[in-house]
Amino acid sequence: MSFENKVVFITGGTKGLGKAMAQAFLAEGASVAVNGRDKEAVEKFAGEFKGQKVLAFEGDISDYDVMEATASKVYEALGRVDILINNAGVVNPLVPSVKMKKDDFGKVIDINLKGTFYTTQIFGKRMVEQGSGRIVSIASQVALFGEKGFLPYAISKSGIMTMTRQLAYEWSRSGVTLCAVAPGFIKGGMNEGLIRKDVFVNYLSGRTPIGRMGTVGELVATIMFLASDGAAYINGETIVMDGGMTGYTPEGLLDFMSKGK
């Protein structure tokens, strides 16, 4: 699929899944702008893609003023944004809900939910003004049924799914459509630490009917399809991409991890 002459903004785009998306959109002809909270990662990304159609900004999506300033710079430099990918997010420490610390809960909600809304509103209002735009947000299959240890993460991703449907209803008549993708366990991205140990890879693979974890490439391909003209009639929906795992949770990850103690 071609994204020639399209401008894409990716939150959390300097490493992991975000970086993989940036590379994929660039390969299909798009101009790409990204942001990230880690100054060193932003600088490394900018250096690696020097000379290409790329802009990189340091900034936390949970800071409204910072994201407003970032959007202004992107529009000043590139003139428009056709596609927004809400990728930035964090996961909470895996602990039972009764042991969840207030600050850990707040950080996940601030970044994953508030920050995603801030970014969506900031870029969305400009898309409404220009009369077109596509917004794709990263949710999670854990938001559909919950899992012990993931309470704030599940709440934040469930909120993203609801936000996607609500804003699709509000903005579609202005030419702006929204959708989300809810991945299961992906072999990369924020799961990088887990997949260094075969015991976790085997456990997570065994939880899916398909018998393996998803790949970053498969997730990127799904996101790019949802951002493409070919998916223009998919609106307000969340596409679950989890190898068939939804509804099959015989043993939670936190319980599995606690066995080794």
N, C-alpha and C positions, 0 to 999 in steps of 0.2 A: 504494500500500500504506500502511496506517496503522500508526503506532507510538505511538498514543495510550496514555498511562499507562506507557510504557516509559522506562527510564532507560538512557542510553548514555554510556559513557566512551570517549573517543578520545585515544590518545596522539599527540603531535605535531599536535594539533588546532587550533593557533592561526593557521595560515597554509597556503597551498597546498591540496593534496588534503584534508588534515585539516579545514581550515576549510570547504571545499566540502561535506564530509560532515556537519559540524556544522549547516550551514545546511539541508541536505536533511532530516536527521532532525528538526530543529526544525519545518520546514514540515509534517512528517507527524505532529506532535503530541507528540514525545518531549521529555523533559527531558535536557539534554546537559551533561556535564562534560568538560573537556579539560585537557591539560597541555602544556607546552612548555619548552624549555631557555632560550629568549630572553626575558628579563624584559620588555623593551619590547614584544615581540610579544604576550605574555600580557596586559599592561596595555591595549594597543590593542584586542585581541580583547574583553576584558571591557567596555571602554568602548563598543565598537561594538554589543555585544549587551545592553547594560544594560537591565534591565526585562523581559528574556525569561527563559525557564527554563534558564539557563546558569550554570555555575560554571567558573572558569579558575584553574589552578594552575601555578606555576613549578616546574620539576623535571626532572631528567635520569633517564630510565628505567633507566640503568645503575647508579644509586644505589639499592640495595635499601631502605635505611632511609627515603629520601625517598619512594619509591613506596608503602611501607607506610603512612607518615603520610598521604600523599595519599588512599589508599584509605579510611583511617579517617575522614577529613574528608568524603569523598563519601558514605559510608554514613551518617555522622552527619547530614548535611544532607538527603539524599534517601531514605534508608532501605534502598535496595537498588541493585544494578546488574544490569540484564537482559541488556545487550549490551556486550561489550568489543571495540573495534576497535584492533588493534595496527597502527598506522600509522607511528609514529615510526621514522626510519631515516636513515642517511647512506650516501653512496657514496664509495669511495676515489678518490684521484687516479689517473687512468688512465695506468698505466705497466706495462711488462712485469714479470712476476713476479720476475725476477732483480734488478730495481731497486726493488721494493716496500720501503718503509721499515717498520721494526718498529712504530713508533708509529702509522703510518697503518693497518697491518694490525690492530693491537690495538684501535684506536678503533672500527673497523667491527664487529669481533667483539663488543666490549663493549656497544655500543649495539644493533646489529641483532639479535644472537643472545642474548647474556646478558640484555640489557635487556628484550627481548621475552619471554624465559622468566620473568624476575623478575616482570614485570607480569602475565603469564598466571597464574603461581602465586599471586600475592598476591590477585588478584581471583577466580581460579578456586576457591580454597579457600572463599571466602565464597559463591560460587555453589553449590558442592557442599553447603554447609550449608543454603542456602535451597532447594535441591532443583531449581534451574532456572538456565539461563543459556546464552547463545550467544556464542561467541568467533570473530571473523573476523580473520585476520592477513594482512598484505600481504607476499607473497613476490615472486618475479620469474621470468619465463621464462628468464632467463639461468642460473638455478639448474638447469635441466633439461639444458643442454648445454655451459655454460661459454662464456666469450668472453675473448680476450686482453685483458689490462688490468683485468679485473674480478674477479680471484681472490678476495680476501676478501669482496667483496660477494656473489659467487656462492655461496661456502661458507656465509655467514650466512643467505642466503635458502633454500638447500637444507636447512639445519638447521631453519629454521622449518617447512618442509614436512613434515619427518620428525617434528618435535615435534607438529604438528597431528594427524597420524595416531596417534602414540603416546598423546597425552592424550585423544583421542577414545575410544580403546579403554579407557583407565583411568576416565574420568569420565562416560561416557554413561549408565551405569546409575544415576548420581546425578542425572540430568536436565540435565547440562551437555554440550553438543555443540560441536564445533569444525570450522572449515573455513578454507581460505585461498584467495586469488586471486593468480594469477601474471600480472601485466600485462607486455606488451611495452613499446615506447616510447610514452609518453603525452605529448601536447602540453600540458605544464604540469607543476606539481609540481616535483620535483627536476630536471626537464629544462628548466626555465625559461631557463637560460643558453643551452643549445643551440638552442632554437627561436627565438632572436632572430636567427639567421642562416639565410637561406634555403637555403644550401648543405647545412646539416645536416638541415633539414627534408626537403629533396628526397632526401638520401641515406637517411635513416631510413624515409621513406615508400616508397622504392624497394625496401627489403628485405622488405616484406610483400606477399603475394599480393593483399591487398585494396587496396594502392596508397596507403596513407596512414597517418599516426600515429593512435593512439587519442585520444579526448578525455577530459578530466577528468569530464565529465558521464556518459560511457559507463562509466567505471570506478566512479564513485559509484553508478550504477544497479545495477551488478553486485554491489557490496558490500552495498547495501541489500537486494537480493534474497536474498543469502546470509544476511543477518541477520534476514530475515523468517520468519514462520510458514510461508510457502509453500515454503521450502527446508529445512524441519525434518528431512527424511529424507536430506539431503545432509550426510554426517558423516564426518570424517576425510579429506576429499578436498581437492585443490587444483584450482581451476578456472583453466585457462589462457586468458588473454584477450589475444591478441597479433596479431590479424588474420591468423592462419595462418603467422606467421613461424617458429615452432619447427621446427627441422630444416633451415632454409634460411639458411645464413650463408656466402655466397660471399666476403665480405670483412668483417673486423671493424672496429668503429668506430675503435679505436686505430690500425690500419693506414691507414684512410682519412684520419684527422687528420694523420698523420705525412707524408702526401704534400705538404702545404702548406709543409713546412719546407725 
